[in-house]
Amino acid sequence: MQHHLLAPLLGVALTLVAFVAPAAEGARATLLHAMFQDHAVLQRDQPIRVFGRAQAGEEVKIAFAGKRGRARADANGRWSATLPALKAGGPYTLTASTSGVVQNVGDVLVGDVWLCSGQSNMELQVWRSLDARAEIAGADNDRIRLLTVPQSGAATPQETLASPVQWTPTNTETVRDFSAACYFFARELQKTVDVPMGLINAAWGGSRIQAWTSGPALRGTGLYNDELDVLAQYAADPVPAIGRWGEIWTRWWKARPDAKPGDEPWSASHVPGKDWRTAPRDLGAWEKWGVPELARFDGMLWYRTTVKLTAQQAAQDAVLALAPADEMDMAWVNGVAVGSTYGAGNGREYALPRGLLKVGENSVVVNVLDTYRDGGLAGPASAHALRFKDGSRVPLSNPWKYRAEPGTDSPPRAPWQTAAGLSTLYNGMIAPLGRYNLRGMLWYQGESNTSEAARYGELLRVFRDDWRSRFGHGTPLLLVQLAGYGMPRSKPDESGWAALREAQRNVANGDADTGLVVTIDIGDHYDIHPPNKQEVGRRLARAARHVVYGEALPPSGPVPQSVRRTDDAVVLGFTGNSGDLVARGADGAIGFELCRAQPGSCRYADAKAWGNTVTLRAANAHEATRVRYCWADGPVCTLFDGANLPAGPFEIPLPQASADDHAR
């Protein structure tokens, strides 16, 4: 899934700098980490960690709001001091000094600091939300401070941010491009929690949860050891690591259920058959080619061409240059894997292993995966070439052949990819924050993991514990559950989106410091980015009031508490609702299903709400073993409470039927 990506990993030639070279923060005459600067917000009611860099062995003195601390830089120049906890207030000046350097940071407030992270729905800016013009015009709040983390991936944890950042007070200029969900959350929360708010937005459209989780935490799952080994090699020596990744990709291809022996489209000896067709010269989105079967195609498509080289060209170091690919590519030259990148924002540049090219004809093969809207290898044709060390280039001017791959297979993601890799966004965007004090974390992500919903619950718990190990054990986490997306179906079906929502619900239920925000009713059947982020912010604030601040109000809306059988029906009991349950738009609540154990056995049920209960009736009620509600990518579901909060999607087991029930 590809949304609003900044520069992705381009290939070995560019990533050597981005992924291996450490940032040179010590080159600046500053002592404080980049998070500590003018207009910052520091967390109240907690001992305040302050940290930075100085000369090895040098003593650093800290002064802030009448409190003082000191630290000594270690052999690597890192220092960290702790100041006593403070109540909300300010503005203050934070001073760090050594015998030769003094750094003052002004207009610093003490309040509550929130880290807002996830993929495109967290990244979505205020200017893209509902009524954006009025929202921007009315934004003027010096007590909400904003900081956006630069989008950057890395193969190893970074100490510093990829580019300079700035804390800014909220006004019509600064709020426009800030996360709408994050901003509207703080604006709503400040109505009842009247303290300064510091908002840190670290989000990347299309990102998977694996990219936001540290390498050690992922290794602890035992699921990604081979990929993490490749990533470690990639950080030190990319070219052989890419070749090793090609071997892993090949094993995946051959192990697919519908794999055909000998079918290796990337192989130098592969001869395209009748299933290969000629692509348009300038390529571009395959949905625009005028080929009916590609007009709405999401999946993998193979591209193949050849290029003739002279002896002088084949002997040189070379780079394969490609136009952007939407959304992920895997490239081979002469049957050898040379690179893989996620993201449609930039072209690809893949350094080729020495000796790979040969005199005469050479094969170039690119596999492109697209899962959302337009997909394919972009043009123009002149953008694709082999570029040589002497500065010359040979365009890939022969016509490209293509082959669409049937089915919904999703290939493994190269572990160094930014938004789709392993630990890459944690390394480039979270690790550089250090251990900056937080009040809580907001997480709005999951769309890019719906193909692996069965694994998401485990990954979410690992992610939560991983971030708490950095920012503080017990740090509250507020989860925004996936909104509805896609057209409703005429009969019950299986759904990766629904299964992922269930994983989110179960994770939240298992931890008192995790809150769930239900948004199933404010999705958009046609847009994966619903613009009503104001309501998302209101519901996040409500969840925070309960989970973080301990208010005795229902955090989200009606949740199932009990289920029992009666003579001819199933009765669900709910809790967490404000007032009686109500069905919107019909006499009965829409969206309930009664199911047997096996997939495909679910049937819609008639549902009547009364007080805190819902009674379900269906022809298969006596056979049912489980109840589902709102179980679809974009379901229609109409159960609400008196505060107009929706009951969220769920699946729960039914008590085992008695012998009398079976006799009926």
HELIX and SHEET records of a PDB file:
HELIX    1   1 VAL A   12  VAL A   20  1                                   9    
HELIX    2   2 GLU A   25  ALA A   27  5                                   3    
HELIX    3   3 SER A  120  GLU A  123  1                                   4    
HELIX    4   4 VAL A  126  ARG A  128  5                                   3    
HELIX    5   5 ALA A  132  ALA A  137  1                                   6    
HELIX    6   6 ALA A  180  LEU A  189  1                                  10    
HELIX    7   7 ILE A  209  TRP A  212  5                                   4    
HELIX    8   8 GLY A  215  THR A  221  1                                   7    
HELIX    9   9 ASN A  225  ALA A  236  1                                  12    
HELIX   10  10 PRO A  238  ALA A  255  1                                  18    
HELIX   11  11 TRP A  286  LYS A  288  5                                   3    
HELIX   12  12 PRO A  292  LEU A  294  5                                   3    
HELIX   13  13 ALA A  311  ALA A  314  1                                   4    
HELIX   14  14 ALA A  381  ALA A  383  5                                   3    
HELIX   15  15 THR A  424  LEU A  425  1                                   2    
HELIX   16  16 TYR A  426  ILE A  430  3                                   5    
HELIX   17  17 ALA A  431  LEU A  433  5                                   3    
HELIX   18  18 GLU A  447  GLU A  452  5                                   6    
HELIX   19  19 ALA A  453  PHE A  471  1                                  19    
HELIX   20  20 GLY A  496  ASN A  509  1                                  14    
HELIX   21  21 ILE A  520  ILE A  522  5                                   3    
HELIX   22  22 LYS A  533  VAL A  547  1                                  15    
HELIX   23  23 ALA A  621  GLU A  623  5                                   3    
HELIX   24  24 ALA A  659  ALA A  663  1                                   5    
SHEET    1   A 5 VAL A  41  GLN A  43  0                                        
SHEET    2   A 5 VAL A 102  GLY A 118  1                                        
SHEET    3   A 5 GLY A  89  SER A  97 -1                                        
SHEET    4   A 5 GLU A  59  PHE A  64 -1                                        
SHEET    5   A 5 LYS A  67  ARG A  72 -1                                        
SHEET    1   B 5 VAL A  41  GLN A  43  0                                        
SHEET    2   B 5 VAL A 102  GLY A 118  1                                        
SHEET    3   B 5 MET A 197  ALA A 203  1                                        
SHEET    4   B 5 ASN A 141  THR A 148  1                                        
SHEET    5   B 5 THR A 168  THR A 170 -1                                        
SHEET    1   C 5 VAL A  41  GLN A  43  0                                        
SHEET    2   C 5 VAL A 102  GLY A 118  1                                        
SHEET    3   C 5 GLY A 440  TYR A 444  1                                        
SHEET    4   C 5 LEU A 477  VAL A 480  1                                        
SHEET    5   C 5 THR A 514  VAL A 517  1                                        
SHEET    1   D 2 ILE A  48  ARG A  53  0                                        
SHEET    2   D 2 ARG A  78  LEU A  83 -1                                        
SHEET    1   E 6 ARG A 277  THR A 278  0                                        
SHEET    2   E 6 LYS A 401  GLU A 405 -1                                        
SHEET    3   E 6 GLY A 299  LEU A 309 -1                                        
SHEET    4   E 6 GLY A 360  ASP A 370 -1                                        
SHEET    5   E 6 MET A 328  VAL A 333 -1                                        
SHEET    6   E 6 VAL A 336  TYR A 342 -1                                        
SHEET    1   F 4 ARG A 348  ALA A 351  0                                        
SHEET    2   F 4 ALA A 318  LEU A 322 -1                                        
SHEET    3   F 4 ALA A 385  PHE A 388 -1                                        
SHEET    4   F 4 ARG A 393  PRO A 395 -1                                        
SHEET    1   G 2 ALA A 325  ASP A 326  0                                        
SHEET    2   G 2 GLY A 376  LEU A 377 -1                                        
SHEET    1   H 4 VAL A 559  ARG A 565  0                                        
SHEET    2   H 4 VAL A 570  THR A 575 -1                                        
SHEET    3   H 4 THR A 613  ARG A 617 -1                                        
SHEET    4   H 4 ASP A 606  TRP A 610 -1                                        
SHEET    1   I 2 VAL A 582  ALA A 583  0                                        
SHEET    2   I 2 LEU A 639  PHE A 640 -1                                        
SHEET    1   J 4 ARG A 603  TYR A 604  0                                        
SHEET    2   J 4 PHE A 592  CYS A 595 -1                                        
SHEET    3   J 4 ARG A 626  TYR A 629 -1                                        
SHEET    4   J 4 PHE A 650  PRO A 653 -1                                        
END                                                                             
